[in-house]
Amino acid sequence: MPVPIARQRASPAVENGQAGPPLHPTGTAPPSAPTPASQEAPSAPSAYGTDLTLLVIEDDPAATFTVPSLLDAAGTRVRIRTARNLTEAERLLTDDVHCILLDLDLPAPEGADDELATLRRVLRLAPRHAVLALTAETDTERATEAVRVGAQDYLFRDELDGRQLSRAIRYAVERKRADTAQHKLAESRLRAQENARLERGLLPKPLLEGSNLRFASRYRPGRSRALLGGDFYDTVRTSDGTVHAMIGDVCGHGPDEAALGVELRIAWRALTFAGLCGDELLSTLQQVLEHERASEEIFATLCTVDIAPDGRRAGLCLAGHPAPLIARSGEAAKLLPYENGGPALGLLPRARWPRRQVELGGSWSLMMYTDGLIEGRVGPPGTKQRLGQDGMVEMINRQLAAGLSGEELLDAAVTEVRDLNGGELTDDVAVLLLDRDRP
């Protein structure tokens, strides 16, 4: 039968056929003789996998709630805690509380002129909890406003019984979970849209119209991030026929680093089309970084290559970045010269980045990459040995000997590095490949 819990000095209620002791003002039952196990109400599994706990906030809880727990029709036990005011409620609001029943007649905080100020305070204190509003039947307008403000439902004090309360608690908890899931879904969609915008900025389409070079790229964020990191790259062809390629890495991971990477990539493209190259270009990019970074500790590594219109030679600048790898026709792949490179952008205020001339030859493949490709671990689990540039060169030579090129080569390289690491890499990986197949 329903447990009477309306505001009245009722005799002890009956729960599952047994008399229940009245609650003390603290919400606990007075000491009593132990109940034989055979007479205890069974604790059946609930749809939530656990019993539910209700925190009642009311100035005279002992007059309303005369049992320490309820057992609903589904077998879910609802434990009841009581608090006379918000101070007590805040102390009792632990992680195992599922729902709050708030008396809207509870005195409002001092200085508040809003009749729902107490409810708003509770919603701020317990943003993850379901909240039920308790009010008089004649106060429908305020009860409806309480739901609009954020309560899951409202109950009329004079009509309240145990069965109605148990059902309302279950519905409120489920509705709160559904609302939370919907909110997380909306946040996830917004984050995905933002990441898509960042990705378009970090990973643009190459502008190579009129060039005979083939382009391929791969990007894989580290496993601790959702979609994006601080790696970025770009490739463009200027009006004189020169092909410019760049790859970079902002230290750190996350949306702030990704946004800074987007800014640096866009700045690089604009400055390249404006005719800047080598040291002049990198010095200007360092100024951009210094103005846009959130902290003076943020820096970025960069590698730029400008390939002459005939495709046989290139200028190389390194700013604290790993040197590209080149595979010429009939020769094993090897690293381009990396001596006399400059520091990463943002480390030294008056740094210089010498541009080195390199011979490419007639037919070649040029691979540029971020350090995530070479910092993965190799060997048995727990080893500290990393793949390194030498290990990467050996790996690429094996794959070239197997006849891989272009997209297939990049897929195989990233997959093997991940497999050698024993799982997803902790750092972001960006790789781009330029191919020229001419005598």
C-alpha positions as CSV (number, residue, x, y, z in Angstrom):
1,M,0.0,0.0,0.0
2,P,1.2,3.6,-0.5
3,V,3.3,5.1,2.2
4,P,1.6,8.3,3.5
5,I,4.2,11.1,3.6
6,A,1.9,14.2,3.3
7,R,2.4,17.1,5.7
8,Q,0.6,15.8,8.7
9,R,1.5,14.2,12.1
10,A,0.8,10.7,10.8
11,S,1.4,7.4,12.6
12,P,4.4,5.5,11.4
13,A,4.0,4.5,7.8
14,V,3.8,1.0,6.6
15,E,6.6,-0.1,4.1
16,N,6.1,-3.4,2.4
17,G,3.8,-4.6,5.2
18,Q,6.2,-3.5,8.1
19,A,5.9,-0.5,10.4
20,G,8.6,2.0,9.9
21,P,10.0,4.3,12.7
22,P,9.6,8.1,12.4
23,L,12.6,10.0,11.2
24,H,14.6,12.3,13.4
25,P,15.2,15.8,12.1
26,T,18.7,14.6,10.8
27,G,17.0,12.1,8.5
28,T,18.1,9.0,10.4
29,A,15.9,6.6,12.3
30,P,16.3,6.2,16.1
31,P,18.1,3.1,17.4
32,S,16.0,0.0,17.3
33,A,16.4,-3.7,17.6
34,P,17.9,-5.4,14.5
35,T,15.3,-6.7,12.0
36,P,15.6,-10.3,11.2
37,A,16.9,-10.9,7.7
38,S,13.8,-12.9,6.8
39,Q,11.7,-9.8,7.5
40,E,13.8,-7.3,5.6
41,A,12.5,-6.0,2.3
42,P,14.4,-7.5,-0.6
43,S,16.8,-5.2,-2.4
44,A,15.9,-6.1,-6.0
45,P,18.1,-4.9,-8.9
46,S,16.8,-1.7,-10.3
47,A,16.9,-0.3,-13.9
48,Y,19.7,2.0,-12.7
49,G,21.8,-0.9,-11.3
50,T,21.6,0.6,-7.8
51,D,19.2,2.0,-5.2
52,L,18.3,5.6,-5.4
53,T,18.9,8.3,-2.8
54,L,16.6,11.3,-2.3
55,L,17.7,14.5,-0.5
56,V,14.7,16.3,0.9
57,I,15.2,20.0,1.7
58,E,12.4,21.3,3.9
59,D,12.3,23.4,7.1
60,D,10.3,20.7,9.0
61,P,11.2,17.3,7.3
62,A,10.2,15.3,10.4
63,A,6.6,16.4,10.0
64,T,6.4,15.2,6.4
65,F,8.7,12.2,6.0
66,T,8.2,9.4,8.5
67,V,10.2,6.6,6.9
68,P,14.0,6.3,6.0
69,S,13.3,4.7,2.7
70,L,10.6,3.7,0.2
71,L,10.3,0.6,-2.0
72,D,8.7,1.3,-5.4
73,A,6.7,-1.1,-7.6
74,A,9.9,-1.9,-9.6
75,G,11.8,-3.0,-6.5
76,T,14.0,0.0,-6.4
77,R,14.7,1.2,-2.9
78,V,14.7,5.0,-2.4
79,R,16.7,6.1,0.6
80,I,15.7,9.4,2.1
81,R,17.9,12.1,3.6
82,T,16.6,15.3,5.0
83,A,18.0,18.8,5.4
84,R,16.3,21.8,7.0
85,N,18.1,24.4,5.0
86,L,20.6,24.9,2.2
87,T,23.6,24.7,4.5
88,E,22.6,21.3,5.7
89,A,21.7,20.3,2.1
90,E,25.2,21.3,0.8
91,R,26.8,19.1,3.4
92,L,24.6,16.1,2.6
93,L,24.8,16.5,-1.2
94,T,27.3,13.7,-1.9
95,D,27.9,11.8,-5.1
96,D,25.4,9.0,-4.2
97,V,22.4,11.4,-4.2
98,H,20.3,11.0,-7.3
99,C,17.4,13.4,-6.7
100,I,16.6,16.4,-4.6
101,L,13.1,17.3,-3.4
102,L,13.0,21.0,-2.6
103,D,10.1,22.7,-0.7
104,L,9.5,26.0,-2.6
105,D,8.3,27.6,0.6
106,L,11.7,27.3,2.1
107,P,12.9,30.8,3.1
108,A,14.9,32.4,0.3
109,P,18.6,33.4,0.8
110,E,19.1,36.7,2.5
111,G,18.7,39.7,0.1
112,A,17.0,37.6,-2.6
113,D,13.8,39.1,-4.1
114,D,13.1,36.2,-6.5
115,E,10.5,33.7,-5.2
116,L,12.5,30.9,-6.9
117,A,15.9,32.1,-5.6
118,T,16.3,29.0,-3.4
119,L,15.6,26.7,-6.4
120,R,18.1,28.6,-8.5
121,R,20.7,28.2,-5.7
122,V,20.0,24.4,-5.5
123,L,20.4,24.1,-9.3
124,R,23.7,25.8,-9.1
125,L,24.9,23.6,-6.2
126,A,23.7,20.4,-7.9
127,P,23.9,20.8,-11.7
128,R,24.1,17.0,-12.3
129,H,21.2,16.0,-10.0
130,A,17.5,15.7,-10.8
131,V,15.4,18.2,-8.8
132,L,11.7,18.0,-7.9
133,A,9.8,21.0,-6.6
134,L,7.4,20.6,-3.7
135,T,4.6,23.1,-3.4
136,A,0.9,23.6,-2.5
137,E,-1.8,22.6,-4.9
138,T,-2.9,26.3,-5.1
139,D,0.5,27.3,-6.4
140,T,0.4,25.8,-9.9
141,E,1.8,28.9,-11.5
142,R,5.0,28.9,-9.4
143,A,5.3,25.1,-9.8
144,T,5.2,25.5,-13.6
145,E,7.8,28.3,-13.4
146,A,10.0,26.0,-11.3
147,V,10.1,23.5,-14.2
148,R,10.9,26.2,-16.7
149,V,13.8,27.3,-14.5
150,G,15.3,23.9,-14.4
151,A,13.4,21.4,-12.1
152,Q,12.5,18.1,-13.7
153,D,9.0,18.1,-12.3
154,Y,6.8,19.4,-9.4
155,L,4.7,17.7,-6.8
156,F,1.7,19.0,-4.7
157,R,2.3,18.6,-1.0
158,D,-1.3,17.7,-0.1
159,E,-1.5,14.9,-2.6
160,L,1.8,13.3,-2.0
161,D,2.1,9.6,-1.1
162,G,4.9,7.1,-1.2
163,R,4.0,5.5,-4.6
164,Q,3.6,8.9,-6.3
165,L,6.9,10.1,-4.9
166,S,8.8,6.9,-5.9
167,R,7.5,7.1,-9.4
168,A,8.3,10.9,-9.6
169,I,11.8,10.2,-8.4
170,R,12.5,7.5,-11.0
171,Y,11.0,9.7,-13.8
172,A,13.0,12.7,-12.7
173,V,16.3,10.8,-12.6
174,E,15.7,9.3,-16.0
175,R,14.6,12.7,-17.4
176,K,17.8,14.3,-16.0
177,R,19.9,11.6,-17.5
178,A,18.2,12.1,-20.9
179,D,18.7,15.9,-20.7
180,T,22.3,15.4,-19.8
181,A,22.8,13.0,-22.6
182,Q,21.1,15.4,-25.0
183,H,23.3,18.3,-23.8
184,K,26.5,16.2,-24.2
185,L,25.3,15.3,-27.7
186,A,24.7,18.9,-28.6
187,E,28.2,19.8,-27.2
188,S,29.7,17.0,-29.2
189,R,28.1,18.2,-32.4
190,L,29.3,21.7,-31.8
191,R,32.8,20.4,-31.0
192,A,32.8,18.4,-34.2
193,Q,31.7,21.4,-36.2
194,E,34.5,23.5,-34.6
195,N,37.0,20.7,-35.2
196,A,35.9,20.5,-38.8
197,R,36.6,24.2,-39.2
198,L,40.0,23.9,-37.6
199,E,40.8,20.9,-39.7
200,R,40.0,22.8,-42.9
201,G,42.5,25.4,-41.6
202,L,45.2,22.9,-40.5
203,L,44.9,20.6,-43.5
204,P,44.1,22.6,-46.6
205,K,43.9,21.5,-50.1
206,P,47.2,22.0,-51.9
207,L,47.3,24.7,-54.5
208,L,49.4,23.0,-57.2
209,E,47.6,23.9,-60.4
210,G,50.0,23.8,-63.3
211,S,52.6,21.7,-61.5
212,N,53.7,18.2,-62.5
213,L,54.3,17.2,-58.9
214,R,52.1,14.7,-57.2
215,F,50.9,15.4,-53.6
216,A,49.8,13.1,-50.8
217,S,49.3,13.6,-47.1
218,R,48.2,11.9,-43.9
219,Y,47.2,13.3,-40.5
220,R,46.6,11.4,-37.3
221,P,46.0,13.1,-34.0
222,G,47.5,11.6,-30.8
223,R,45.2,9.2,-28.9
224,S,44.7,11.7,-26.0
225,R,42.9,14.2,-28.2
226,A,39.6,13.9,-30.0
227,L,40.3,15.1,-33.5
228,L,43.0,17.7,-33.8
229,G,46.5,18.6,-32.5
230,G,49.0,21.3,-33.2
231,D,50.5,19.9,-36.4
232,F,49.9,21.7,-39.7
233,Y,51.1,21.8,-43.3
234,D,50.5,23.5,-46.6
235,T,51.7,23.3,-50.3
236,V,51.3,26.1,-52.9
237,R,52.6,27.0,-56.4
238,T,53.4,30.6,-57.0
239,S,53.1,32.4,-60.3
240,D,56.8,31.9,-61.2
241,G,56.3,28.1,-61.1
242,T,58.0,27.5,-57.8
243,V,56.3,25.0,-55.5
244,H,56.5,25.8,-51.8
245,A,55.8,23.2,-49.1
246,M,55.7,23.6,-45.4
247,I,55.1,21.4,-42.3
248,G,55.1,22.5,-38.7
249,D,54.3,21.6,-35.1
250,V,53.1,23.8,-32.3
251,C,54.2,22.5,-28.9
252,G,51.4,21.1,-26.8
253,H,48.0,19.6,-27.8
254,G,44.5,20.8,-28.0
255,P,42.2,23.5,-29.5
256,D,44.4,26.4,-28.6
257,E,47.5,24.9,-30.2
258,A,45.4,23.8,-33.2
259,A,44.1,27.4,-33.6
260,L,47.7,28.8,-33.4
261,G,48.7,26.2,-36.1
262,V,45.9,27.5,-38.3
263,E,47.1,31.0,-37.9
264,L,50.7,30.1,-38.7
265,R,49.7,28.1,-41.8
266,I,47.5,30.9,-43.1
267,A,50.2,33.5,-42.5
268,W,52.8,31.2,-44.3
269,R,50.5,30.9,-47.3
270,A,49.9,34.7,-47.5
271,L,53.6,35.6,-47.0
272,T,54.6,33.0,-49.6
273,F,52.3,34.5,-52.2
274,A,53.6,37.9,-51.2
275,G,57.1,36.7,-52.3
276,L,58.8,36.1,-48.9
277,C,61.1,33.1,-48.6
278,G,63.8,31.7,-46.3
279,D,64.9,33.7,-43.3
280,E,62.7,36.7,-44.1
281,L,59.6,34.4,-44.1
282,L,60.5,32.6,-40.9
283,S,61.3,35.8,-39.1
284,T,57.9,37.2,-40.0
285,L,56.2,34.0,-38.9
286,Q,58.0,34.2,-35.5
287,Q,56.5,37.7,-35.0
288,V,53.1,36.2,-35.7
289,L,53.6,33.5,-33.2
290,E,54.9,35.9,-30.5
291,H,51.8,38.1,-30.9
292,E,49.3,35.2,-31.0
293,R,50.6,32.7,-28.5
294,A,48.9,32.4,-25.1
295,S,52.2,32.0,-23.3
296,E,55.9,32.8,-23.9
297,E,56.6,29.1,-23.4
298,I,54.8,28.2,-26.6
299,F,57.0,27.6,-29.6
300,A,56.6,25.9,-33.0
301,T,59.0,23.9,-35.2
302,L,58.9,24.4,-39.0
303,C,60.3,23.0,-42.1
304,T,60.0,24.8,-45.5
305,V,61.0,23.7,-48.9
306,D,60.8,25.8,-52.1
307,I,61.2,23.7,-55.3
308,A,62.5,25.4,-58.4
309,P,60.2,25.4,-61.5
310,D,62.3,22.8,-63.2
311,G,61.9,20.5,-60.2
312,R,65.6,19.6,-60.0
313,R,66.7,21.7,-57.0
314,A,65.2,23.2,-53.8
315,G,65.9,25.6,-51.0
316,L,65.5,24.1,-47.5
317,C,65.0,25.9,-44.1
318,L,64.7,24.2,-40.8
319,A,63.4,25.8,-37.6
320,G,64.0,23.2,-35.0
321,H,62.2,20.6,-37.2
322,P,63.3,17.1,-38.4
323,A,64.9,17.2,-41.9
324,P,62.8,15.8,-44.8
325,L,63.6,12.5,-46.4
326,I,64.3,12.1,-50.1
327,A,64.2,9.0,-52.2
328,R,65.9,9.5,-55.6
329,S,65.4,7.1,-58.5
330,G,67.7,4.1,-58.2
331,E,68.9,5.2,-54.7
332,A,68.0,4.4,-51.2
333,A,66.1,7.0,-49.2
334,K,68.1,9.3,-47.0
335,L,67.7,12.5,-45.0
336,L,68.3,15.9,-46.6
337,P,71.2,17.9,-45.0
338,Y,70.1,19.3,-41.6
339,E,73.3,20.9,-40.3
340,N,73.1,24.7,-39.6
341,G,69.4,24.8,-39.1
342,G,67.9,27.5,-37.0
343,P,66.0,27.2,-33.6
344,A,62.2,26.7,-33.3
345,L,60.1,29.7,-33.8
346,G,59.5,31.6,-30.5
347,L,62.6,30.5,-28.7
348,L,65.1,33.3,-29.6
349,P,64.0,36.9,-30.4
350,R,66.7,37.6,-33.1
351,A,67.2,34.1,-34.5
352,R,68.2,33.4,-38.1
353,W,67.3,30.6,-40.4
354,P,69.8,30.0,-43.2
355,R,68.4,28.6,-46.5
356,R,70.3,25.7,-47.8
357,Q,70.3,24.8,-51.6
358,V,69.9,21.0,-52.3
359,E,70.0,19.0,-55.5
360,L,66.9,16.8,-56.0
361,G,67.6,15.3,-59.4
362,G,65.1,14.2,-62.1
363,S,62.9,11.6,-60.4
364,W,62.4,11.8,-56.7
365,S,60.0,11.5,-53.7
366,L,60.3,14.1,-50.9
367,M,58.7,13.2,-47.6
368,M,58.1,15.9,-44.9
369,Y,56.8,14.8,-41.4
370,T,56.3,15.9,-37.8
371,D,58.2,14.3,-34.9
372,G,55.2,12.2,-34.0
373,L,56.3,9.8,-36.8
374,I,59.7,9.2,-35.2
375,E,59.0,9.4,-31.5
376,G,56.9,6.3,-31.2
377,R,58.4,3.5,-29.2
378,V,59.7,0.2,-30.7
379,G,60.5,-3.1,-29.2
380,P,58.7,-5.1,-26.4
381,P,56.1,-3.3,-24.1
382,G,57.7,-1.0,-21.6
383,T,60.8,-0.3,-23.6
384,K,62.0,3.3,-23.9
385,Q,63.6,2.9,-27.3
386,R,62.1,5.2,-29.9
387,L,62.0,4.7,-33.7
388,G,64.0,7.8,-34.4
389,Q,65.0,9.1,-37.8
390,D,67.4,6.2,-38.6
391,G,64.6,3.7,-37.9
392,M,62.2,5.7,-40.0
393,V,64.6,5.8,-43.0
394,E,65.1,2.0,-42.7
395,M,61.3,1.5,-42.6
396,I,60.7,3.7,-45.6
397,N,63.4,1.9,-47.6
398,R,61.7,-1.5,-46.9
399,Q,58.4,-0.1,-48.1
400,L,59.9,1.4,-51.2
401,A,61.6,-1.9,-52.0
402,A,58.1,-3.5,-51.7
403,G,57.0,-1.2,-54.5
404,L,54.9,1.2,-52.4
405,S,54.6,4.9,-53.3
406,G,52.3,7.8,-52.9
407,E,49.2,7.3,-50.7
408,E,50.0,3.6,-50.2
409,L,53.5,4.5,-48.9
410,L,52.1,7.0,-46.4
411,D,49.4,4.6,-45.2
412,A,51.9,1.8,-44.7
413,A,54.4,4.2,-42.9
414,V,51.8,5.5,-40.4
415,T,50.3,2.0,-39.8
416,E,53.7,0.4,-39.1
417,V,54.8,3.2,-36.8
418,R,51.6,2.7,-34.8
419,D,52.1,-1.1,-34.8
420,L,55.7,-0.8,-33.6
421,N,54.4,1.5,-30.8
422,G,52.0,-1.2,-29.7
423,G,49.0,1.0,-30.2
424,E,47.9,4.6,-31.0
425,L,50.7,7.2,-30.8
426,T,50.7,9.7,-28.0
427,D,51.8,12.5,-30.3
428,D,50.2,13.9,-33.4
429,V,51.5,12.7,-36.8
430,A,51.4,14.7,-40.0
431,V,53.2,13.5,-43.2
432,L,53.2,14.9,-46.7
433,L,54.7,13.5,-49.8
434,L,55.7,15.2,-53.1
435,D,56.7,13.1,-56.1
436,R,58.4,14.0,-59.4
437,D,58.7,11.3,-62.0
438,R,60.8,12.9,-64.8
439,P,64.2,12.0,-66.3
